[in-house]
Amino acid sequence: MTALVLLAALAAPVPALADGDPASDVLLLRDAYLPYAPPPAKDKAKALEGLLAQLRKQRYPIKVALIETPGDLGAYPQLFGKPAPYAKLLESEIVFRVHKPRLVVVMQGAGIAGRNLGAKGDAILAAIKPDAAAKSTGLVDAATKAVEQLAAAGGHHVTAPSATGKDGGGSSHTALYIIAAIVVLAGIGLVVVSVRKPRAAA
């Protein structure tokens, strides 16, 4: 399975290599980007992913990016604390694959922002405050609540699956994070090479 994911990542269009944040690469393959460190509680992360899977089956997909530290922003650490500008940037990086994606960004210490979430979207997000003391797990809880309410506003009444306490997807998450890191480094390397490459003589 990991090999198939790796091949899918390597087969991604060139624009995916041009960005510099891990979430944009992960969200091309999945509906949720989870923080690297500290990782959220596995059972709650799986419950959020299960909720997003239900919505995708109902043709109402929502993509979620959880940003715990500036490291989750890759080449854009200056956007930490600015969820709305980052949500706009993230949309621009995945829009070539997903037209007008419904997007939720939950950022530690800064709240929630979104894109393309309907008339009630902004009001729903404004009423949800992540628990900073719970760190990454607090981001997951806030995202789960937001997704449930956004789905209901869109006519899709779903709830997050019950947490099992077991993690059946840890290895796949790790593989995707490694792939995202490789893609980000490759994109940065391409930028460095293009800057340093001498121009041919006229």
C-alpha positions as CSV (number, residue, x, y, z in Angstrom):
1,M,0.0,0.0,0.0
2,T,2.8,2.4,0.9
3,A,4.4,1.7,-2.5
4,L,1.2,2.6,-4.3
5,V,0.9,5.9,-2.3
6,L,4.5,6.7,-3.2
7,L,3.9,6.1,-6.9
8,A,0.8,8.3,-6.7
9,A,2.8,11.1,-5.1
10,L,5.6,10.8,-7.7
11,A,3.0,10.8,-10.5
12,A,1.5,14.1,-9.2
13,P,1.6,17.0,-11.7
14,V,4.6,19.4,-11.6
15,P,2.6,22.2,-9.9
16,A,2.5,20.0,-6.7
17,L,6.2,20.2,-6.6
18,A,6.3,24.0,-6.7
19,D,4.6,24.6,-3.4
20,G,6.4,24.6,0.0
21,D,3.9,23.4,2.6
22,P,3.2,19.8,3.6
23,A,-0.6,20.2,3.9
24,S,-1.0,21.1,0.2
25,D,0.6,17.8,-0.8
26,V,-1.2,15.6,1.7
27,L,-4.6,17.1,0.8
28,L,-4.1,16.1,-2.8
29,L,-4.4,12.5,-1.6
30,R,-6.4,12.7,1.6
31,D,-9.1,14.9,3.2
32,A,-7.2,15.7,6.4
33,Y,-3.7,17.0,7.1
34,L,-2.7,16.2,10.7
35,P,0.2,17.9,12.6
36,Y,3.5,16.2,12.8
37,A,4.4,17.1,16.4
38,P,2.9,16.6,18.8
39,P,0.6,14.2,17.0
40,P,-3.1,14.3,18.0
41,A,-4.8,11.4,19.8
42,K,-5.0,8.6,17.3
43,D,-8.6,7.6,18.1
44,K,-9.9,11.2,17.7
45,A,-7.9,11.6,14.5
46,K,-9.4,8.4,13.1
47,A,-12.9,9.6,14.0
48,L,-12.4,12.9,12.1
49,E,-11.1,11.0,9.1
50,G,-14.1,8.7,9.3
51,L,-16.4,11.7,9.3
52,L,-14.7,13.2,6.3
53,A,-15.0,9.8,4.5
54,Q,-18.8,9.8,5.1
55,L,-19.1,13.2,3.6
56,R,-17.0,12.2,0.6
57,K,-19.4,9.3,0.0
58,Q,-22.3,11.8,0.1
59,R,-20.5,13.9,-2.5
60,Y,-20.0,16.7,0.0
61,P,-16.2,16.5,0.6
62,I,-14.5,18.9,3.1
63,K,-10.7,19.1,3.3
64,V,-9.2,20.0,6.7
65,A,-5.7,21.3,7.6
66,L,-4.6,21.3,11.2
67,I,-1.7,23.6,11.9
68,E,0.0,23.1,15.3
69,T,3.4,24.8,14.8
70,P,5.1,26.9,12.1
71,G,6.8,23.7,11.0
72,D,3.4,22.5,9.6
73,L,3.6,25.5,7.2
74,G,6.8,24.4,5.6
75,A,8.2,27.3,3.5
76,Y,5.5,29.7,4.8
77,P,6.2,30.0,8.6
78,Q,5.3,33.7,8.4
79,L,1.6,32.7,8.0
80,F,1.5,31.1,11.4
81,G,-1.2,32.9,13.4
82,K,-2.9,33.9,10.2
83,P,-5.4,31.1,9.3
84,A,-7.4,33.1,6.7
85,P,-4.4,34.1,4.5
86,Y,-3.1,30.5,4.8
87,A,-6.5,29.1,3.8
88,K,-6.4,31.3,0.7
89,L,-2.9,30.1,-0.2
90,L,-3.8,26.5,0.5
91,E,-6.8,26.7,-1.8
92,S,-4.7,28.1,-4.6
93,E,-2.3,25.2,-4.3
94,I,-4.9,22.4,-4.6
95,V,-7.5,24.1,-6.8
96,F,-5.9,22.7,-10.0
97,R,-7.0,19.2,-8.7
98,V,-10.1,20.2,-6.8
99,H,-12.4,23.0,-8.1
100,K,-13.4,25.3,-5.3
101,P,-12.6,22.9,-2.5
102,R,-14.5,23.2,0.8
103,L,-11.6,23.9,3.1
104,V,-11.2,24.3,6.8
105,V,-7.9,25.4,8.5
106,V,-7.6,25.1,12.3
107,M,-4.5,26.9,13.5
108,Q,-3.1,26.7,17.1
109,G,-3.5,30.0,18.9
110,A,-5.3,31.7,16.0
111,G,-8.6,29.9,15.5
112,I,-10.3,28.7,12.4
113,A,-10.7,29.9,8.8
114,G,-12.3,28.4,5.7
115,R,-13.0,28.7,2.0
116,N,-16.0,27.9,-0.1
117,L,-18.1,26.9,3.0
118,G,-21.5,28.4,2.0
119,A,-23.5,31.3,3.4
120,K,-23.3,30.0,7.0
121,G,-19.7,28.9,7.0
122,D,-18.1,32.0,8.5
123,A,-20.6,32.2,11.3
124,I,-20.1,28.5,12.2
125,L,-16.4,28.8,12.3
126,A,-16.4,32.0,14.3
127,A,-18.3,30.3,17.1
128,I,-15.7,27.5,17.5
129,K,-12.6,28.0,19.6
130,P,-9.9,25.3,19.7
131,D,-8.6,24.2,23.2
132,A,-5.0,25.4,23.2
133,A,-4.2,23.3,26.3
134,A,-5.1,20.1,24.4
135,K,-2.6,21.0,21.6
136,S,-3.1,19.0,18.4
137,T,-5.9,17.0,19.9
138,G,-7.7,20.3,20.6
139,L,-7.4,21.1,16.9
140,V,-8.9,17.8,15.9
141,D,-11.8,18.4,18.3
142,A,-12.5,21.8,16.9
143,A,-12.3,20.5,13.3
144,T,-14.7,17.7,14.1
145,K,-17.2,20.1,15.5
146,A,-16.8,22.5,12.6
147,V,-17.2,19.7,10.0
148,E,-20.3,18.3,11.7
149,Q,-22.0,21.8,11.8
150,L,-20.9,22.7,8.2
151,A,-22.2,19.4,6.9
152,A,-25.6,19.9,8.7
153,A,-25.8,23.4,7.2
154,G,-25.3,21.8,3.8
155,G,-28.0,19.3,4.4
156,H,-25.8,16.4,5.4
157,H,-26.4,15.2,9.0
158,V,-23.5,13.0,10.0
159,T,-21.5,12.4,13.2
160,A,-18.0,11.3,13.8
161,P,-17.6,7.5,14.3
162,S,-17.0,6.3,17.8
163,A,-13.3,6.3,18.7
164,T,-11.9,2.8,19.0
165,G,-8.7,3.6,20.7
166,K,-6.8,1.5,18.1
167,D,-4.8,3.0,15.3
168,G,-5.0,1.0,12.1
169,G,-3.6,3.8,9.9
170,G,-0.5,5.0,11.7
171,S,1.9,3.5,9.1
172,S,0.0,5.0,6.2
173,H,0.1,8.4,8.0
174,T,3.8,8.1,8.5
175,A,4.4,7.2,4.8
176,L,2.3,10.2,3.7
177,Y,4.2,12.6,6.0
178,I,7.5,11.3,4.6
179,I,6.3,11.7,1.1
180,A,5.1,15.3,1.8
181,A,8.4,16.1,3.4
182,I,10.3,14.8,0.3
183,V,8.0,16.7,-2.0
184,V,8.5,19.9,-0.1
185,L,12.3,19.5,-0.1
186,A,12.2,18.7,-3.8
187,G,10.2,21.9,-4.5
188,I,12.6,24.0,-2.4
189,G,15.6,22.4,-4.2
190,L,14.1,23.3,-7.6
191,V,13.7,26.9,-6.6
192,V,17.3,27.0,-5.3
193,V,18.7,25.5,-8.5
194,S,16.7,27.8,-10.7
195,V,18.0,30.8,-8.8
196,R,21.6,29.7,-8.8
197,K,21.7,28.5,-12.4
198,P,23.8,30.9,-14.5
199,R,22.1,32.4,-17.5
200,A,23.4,31.4,-20.9
201,A,25.5,34.0,-22.7
202,A,23.6,36.0,-25.2
